[in-house]
Amino acid sequence: MPLTRISLARGKSPDYLRALSDSLHRTLVEAFEVPPDDRFQIIHQHEPGEMVFDRSYLGGPRSDDFVLFQVTAGRPRSTATKAAFFQRLVERLAEAPGLRPEDVMVVISTTGIDDWSFSGGVASMVQDEVEGR
Protein backbone atom coordinates (compact mmCIF):
# COMPACT_ATOMS: atom_id res chain seq x y z
CA MET A 1 0.00 0.00 0.00
CA PRO A 2 2.67 2.52 -0.78
CA LEU A 3 1.95 6.08 -1.75
CA THR A 4 4.71 7.63 -3.84
CA ARG A 5 5.30 11.32 -4.37
CA ILE A 6 7.43 11.96 -7.42
CA SER A 7 9.10 15.36 -7.67
CA LEU A 8 10.81 16.65 -10.80
CA ALA A 9 11.32 19.82 -12.82
CA ARG A 10 8.36 21.02 -14.85
CA GLY A 11 8.41 20.50 -18.58
CA LYS A 12 8.40 16.77 -19.25
CA SER A 13 5.90 15.35 -21.74
CA PRO A 14 2.87 13.29 -20.74
CA ASP A 15 4.60 10.25 -22.30
CA TYR A 16 7.68 10.84 -20.11
CA LEU A 17 5.52 11.13 -16.98
CA ARG A 18 3.61 7.97 -17.90
CA ALA A 19 6.87 6.06 -18.43
CA LEU A 20 8.17 7.33 -15.08
CA SER A 21 4.97 6.21 -13.36
CA ASP A 22 4.81 2.84 -15.13
CA SER A 23 8.46 2.02 -14.46
CA LEU A 24 8.02 2.85 -10.78
CA HIS A 25 4.89 0.75 -10.47
CA ARG A 26 6.38 -2.28 -12.23
CA THR A 27 9.37 -2.09 -9.90
CA LEU A 28 7.21 -1.79 -6.78
CA VAL A 29 5.33 -4.93 -7.84
CA GLU A 30 8.46 -6.82 -8.86
CA ALA A 31 10.89 -5.85 -6.10
CA PHE A 32 8.97 -4.23 -3.22
CA GLU A 33 6.23 -6.79 -2.54
CA VAL A 34 3.33 -4.61 -3.75
CA PRO A 35 0.14 -6.07 -5.28
CA PRO A 36 -0.40 -5.17 -8.97
CA ASP A 37 -3.59 -3.18 -8.32
CA ASP A 38 -2.06 -1.11 -5.48
CA ARG A 39 -1.09 2.00 -7.43
CA PHE A 40 -1.11 5.42 -5.75
CA GLN A 41 1.25 8.10 -7.05
CA ILE A 42 1.36 11.89 -7.03
CA ILE A 43 3.58 13.64 -9.54
CA HIS A 44 4.76 17.11 -8.52
CA GLN A 45 6.35 19.24 -11.24
CA HIS A 46 8.34 22.20 -9.98
CA GLU A 47 9.33 25.52 -11.51
CA PRO A 48 13.04 26.41 -11.75
CA GLY A 49 14.37 27.16 -8.28
CA GLU A 50 11.65 25.19 -6.47
CA MET A 51 13.75 22.02 -6.18
CA VAL A 52 17.02 22.60 -4.41
CA PHE A 53 19.48 19.69 -4.46
CA ASP A 54 23.20 19.20 -4.29
CA ARG A 55 24.56 18.03 -7.62
CA SER A 56 27.16 15.69 -6.09
CA TYR A 57 26.29 14.80 -2.46
CA LEU A 58 26.65 11.00 -1.99
CA GLY A 59 26.34 10.41 -5.73
CA GLY A 60 25.89 12.30 -8.93
CA PRO A 61 26.70 14.25 -10.82
CA ARG A 62 23.01 15.17 -10.87
CA SER A 63 21.52 17.05 -13.80
CA ASP A 64 18.40 19.13 -14.25
CA ASP A 65 16.58 15.81 -14.85
CA PHE A 66 16.90 14.94 -11.14
CA VAL A 67 13.85 13.05 -9.78
CA LEU A 68 12.99 12.41 -6.12
CA PHE A 69 10.78 9.45 -5.22
CA GLN A 70 9.28 9.60 -1.71
CA VAL A 71 7.74 6.21 -0.98
CA THR A 72 5.45 5.97 2.05
CA ALA A 73 4.94 2.29 2.82
CA GLY A 74 2.48 0.68 5.21
CA ARG A 75 4.92 -1.90 6.52
CA PRO A 76 8.68 -2.23 6.79
CA ARG A 77 10.76 -4.10 4.21
CA SER A 78 14.12 -5.74 4.79
CA THR A 79 17.33 -3.94 3.90
CA ALA A 80 17.90 -6.50 1.12
CA THR A 81 14.42 -5.84 -0.33
CA LYS A 82 14.98 -2.07 -0.29
CA ALA A 83 18.42 -2.42 -1.90
CA ALA A 84 17.00 -4.64 -4.66
CA PHE A 85 14.17 -2.14 -5.19
CA PHE A 86 16.60 0.80 -5.50
CA GLN A 87 18.75 -1.08 -8.03
CA ARG A 88 15.87 -2.38 -10.11
CA LEU A 89 14.19 1.04 -10.15
CA VAL A 90 17.19 2.81 -11.68
CA GLU A 91 17.50 0.01 -14.25
CA ARG A 92 13.86 0.36 -15.29
CA LEU A 93 13.99 4.15 -15.34
CA ALA A 94 17.06 4.00 -17.58
CA GLU A 95 15.01 1.89 -20.00
CA ALA A 96 11.95 4.17 -19.85
CA PRO A 97 11.83 7.13 -19.78
CA GLY A 98 15.63 7.15 -20.20
CA LEU A 99 16.58 8.62 -16.82
CA ARG A 100 20.21 8.40 -15.72
CA PRO A 101 20.74 6.48 -12.44
CA GLU A 102 22.67 9.46 -11.05
CA ASP A 103 19.48 11.54 -11.33
CA VAL A 104 17.36 9.22 -9.15
CA MET A 105 16.95 9.68 -5.41
CA VAL A 106 14.62 7.48 -3.34
CA VAL A 107 13.48 7.95 0.26
CA ILE A 108 11.33 5.29 1.94
CA SER A 109 9.24 6.06 5.01
CA THR A 110 7.14 3.51 6.87
CA THR A 111 3.81 4.00 8.63
CA GLY A 112 1.58 1.68 10.61
CA ILE A 113 -1.31 -0.14 8.98
CA ASP A 114 -3.71 1.85 11.16
CA ASP A 115 -2.48 5.09 9.53
CA TRP A 116 -4.36 4.45 6.28
CA SER A 117 -7.94 5.04 5.19
CA PHE A 118 -8.42 4.20 1.53
CA SER A 119 -12.05 5.25 1.28
CA GLY A 120 -15.18 6.15 3.19
CA GLY A 121 -13.46 7.15 6.43
CA VAL A 122 -12.74 3.49 7.18
CA ALA A 123 -9.50 2.33 8.79
CA SER A 124 -9.18 -0.06 5.88
CA MET A 125 -6.39 -2.34 7.08
CA VAL A 126 -7.61 -2.69 10.70
CA GLN A 127 -11.39 -2.45 10.37
CA ASP A 128 -11.98 -5.81 12.05
CA GLU A 129 -9.96 -4.66 15.07
CA VAL A 130 -11.84 -1.34 15.21
CA GLU A 131 -15.17 -3.15 15.13
CA GLY A 132 -14.04 -5.61 17.84
CA ARG A 133 -13.96 -8.71 15.65
C-alpha positions, 0 to 999 in steps of 0.5 A: 500500500505505498503512496509515492510522491514523485518530484521533478522539474516542470516541462516533461511530456505526458509520455515521459511522466507515464513512463516514469509512473509505469516504471516505478509501479512495475518495480514496486510490484516486482521488487517491493512486494506490492500487489499489482492493483495497489497504485497510488502516485502523485507527480509534482512538477516544480518551476526552476528554483523550487527544487534545491538539491546538491549536484554531487552529495553522496552520488551524482553528478546530478543534472536538471533531470533529477527526480525524487521518489518519496515512498510511504509504505504501510509496513517495513521491508528488509534492507535487502528488499529495499536495496533490490528495489533501488537497483531495479528502479534505476535500471527500469527508469534508464530503460523508460523514460531514459533517466540516468541512475545518477538523477534518481533519489529514493526515500522510503518512510514507513507508517503503521497499517492503522495510519491508512484510510483508503475510502469512506473514512474506514481504517481499511487495514484494521477495520476488524480490530476497530469493530471488535472482531 
